[in-house]
Amino acid sequence: MDFSAELYCLLHRGSSGDLEYYQRLCQGADRVLELGCGDGRVAQSLAEAGHRVLGVDLHPGMIERAEASKRSLTASARDRLDYRVADISQLEVEGLFDRVVLPFTTVFCLSATEKRSCLESALRHLRPGGLFALDTYDAQIFLDEDWGDDDDFVPMTMLTHEGAELTIFERTRTNLAEQIADVTYGHQIHSGPKAGEWIEYTIRHHYCSNGALYALLKDVGFGDIEVFGGFDKEPLTGDSERVVITARPPEQP
Ligand SMILES: C[S@@+](CC[C@H](N)C(=O)[O-])C[C@H]1O[C@@H](n2cnc3c(N)ncnc32)[C@H](O)[C@@H]1O
């Protein structure tokens, strides 16, 4: 959790179609819980769509950014939106929710033990008849082959941020035995007061197969689990860019 929220948010703006997907998923819902809300990208759009939203994130810098961007919302959307700094693998918040969402690969931020306790908590916080959803990438590429330490920095994109030009590089190193991918972002700053500086941070992904996610959801007690290959409920194939999973609490007897 030592990455800079500012640098992280420069680069991670979600996946194409994800906001629309979570809006559709939440239609008819009153309360929505977003686990790992980051700077509030998804939570904010759901509050604007009329839902009462609680966004939770462990990174205080993320919640600071979320609170800051909340100021640009209408008064009614602001009233519907709350944020909290908390660990989603040990979450206890008051009340039940119609939807619990875990967007944009956040599930891979969690170790195997944390995944389990996070999903248990998601289930505990869902109202009967509610719906849980997550999206992530297909980790099969990392399961097929150990990338080890072979991968070196490759340029990803060039950006201008606060008047300074920078090139962002990415490097992925994996450990197949432990199902860990360390993704390092390097920022080469070309102009402005920090010209010549190199800033890097690493995000650790605890990846797993889609089958393992399915089995875990089933094991913690979810039912009606569906796995899709995108935000339009496409079938999952080897070419799917996103894996989208929905699940429901078990039917009441
Ligand atoms: C990939 S970002 C997703 C942000 C947001 N959901 C979005 O779609 O833009 C993952 C977020 O999960 C948060 N996170 C990681 N581990 C967490 C934990 N154990 N408890 C709470 N938040 C966590 C990170 O701080 C980060 O903001």
Ligand as a Chemical Component Dictionary entry (heavy atoms), coordinates in Angstrom:
data_LIG
# 
_chem_comp.id                   LIG 
_chem_comp.type                 NON-POLYMER 
_chem_comp.pdbx_formal_charge   0 
_chem_comp.three_letter_code    LIG 
# 
loop_
_chem_comp_atom.comp_id 
_chem_comp_atom.atom_id 
_chem_comp_atom.alt_atom_id 
_chem_comp_atom.type_symbol 
_chem_comp_atom.charge 
_chem_comp_atom.model_Cartn_x 
_chem_comp_atom.model_Cartn_y 
_chem_comp_atom.model_Cartn_z 
_chem_comp_atom.pdbx_ordinal 
LIG C1  C1  C 0  -7.296  -1.747 -9.015  1  
LIG S1  S1  S 1  -7.747  -0.554 -7.835  2  
LIG C2  C2  C 0  -9.479  -0.421 -8.137  3  
LIG C3  C3  C 0  -10.057 0.912  -7.747  4  
LIG C4  C4  C 0  -11.524 1.128  -8.113  5  
LIG N1  N1  N 0  -12.367 0.022  -7.693  6  
LIG C5  C5  C 0  -11.678 1.343  -9.598  7  
LIG O1  O1  O 0  -12.350 0.528  -10.234 8  
LIG O2  O2  O -1 -11.165 2.321  -10.121 9  
LIG C6  C6  C 0  -7.645  -1.522 -6.367  10 
LIG C7  C7  C 0  -7.930  -0.760 -5.106  11 
LIG O3  O3  O 0  -8.061  -1.695 -4.030  12 
LIG C8  C8  C 0  -7.455  -1.149 -2.886  13 
LIG N2  N2  N 0  -7.111  -2.253 -1.982  14 
LIG C9  C9  C 0  -6.168  -3.205 -2.161  15 
LIG N3  N3  N 0  -6.159  -4.050 -1.102  16 
LIG C10 C10 C 0  -7.121  -3.610 -0.246  17 
LIG C11 C11 C 0  -7.584  -4.052 1.024   18 
LIG N4  N4  N 0  -7.087  -5.136 1.633   19 
LIG N5  N5  N 0  -8.586  -3.361 1.616   20 
LIG C12 C12 C 0  -9.120  -2.268 1.007   21 
LIG N6  N6  N 0  -8.703  -1.790 -0.179  22 
LIG C13 C13 C 0  -7.722  -2.462 -0.805  23 
LIG C14 C14 C 0  -6.259  -0.377 -3.417  24 
LIG O4  O4  O 0  -5.844  0.618  -2.488  25 
LIG C15 C15 C 0  -6.815  0.206  -4.715  26 
LIG O5  O5  O 0  -7.356  1.482  -4.503  27 
# 
loop_
_chem_comp_bond.comp_id 
_chem_comp_bond.atom_id_1 
_chem_comp_bond.atom_id_2 
_chem_comp_bond.value_order 
_chem_comp_bond.pdbx_ordinal 
LIG C1  S1  SING 1  
LIG S1  C2  SING 2  
LIG S1  C6  SING 3  
LIG C2  C3  SING 4  
LIG C3  C4  SING 5  
LIG C4  N1  SING 6  
LIG C4  C5  SING 7  
LIG C5  O1  DOUB 8  
LIG C5  O2  SING 9  
LIG C6  C7  SING 10 
LIG C7  O3  SING 11 
LIG C7  C15 SING 12 
LIG O3  C8  SING 13 
LIG C8  N2  SING 14 
LIG C8  C14 SING 15 
LIG N2  C9  SING 16 
LIG N2  C13 SING 17 
LIG C9  N3  DOUB 18 
LIG N3  C10 SING 19 
LIG C10 C11 SING 20 
LIG C10 C13 DOUB 21 
LIG C11 N4  SING 22 
LIG C11 N5  DOUB 23 
LIG N5  C12 SING 24 
LIG C12 N6  DOUB 25 
LIG N6  C13 SING 26 
LIG C14 O4  SING 27 
LIG C14 C15 SING 28 
LIG C15 O5  SING 29 
# 
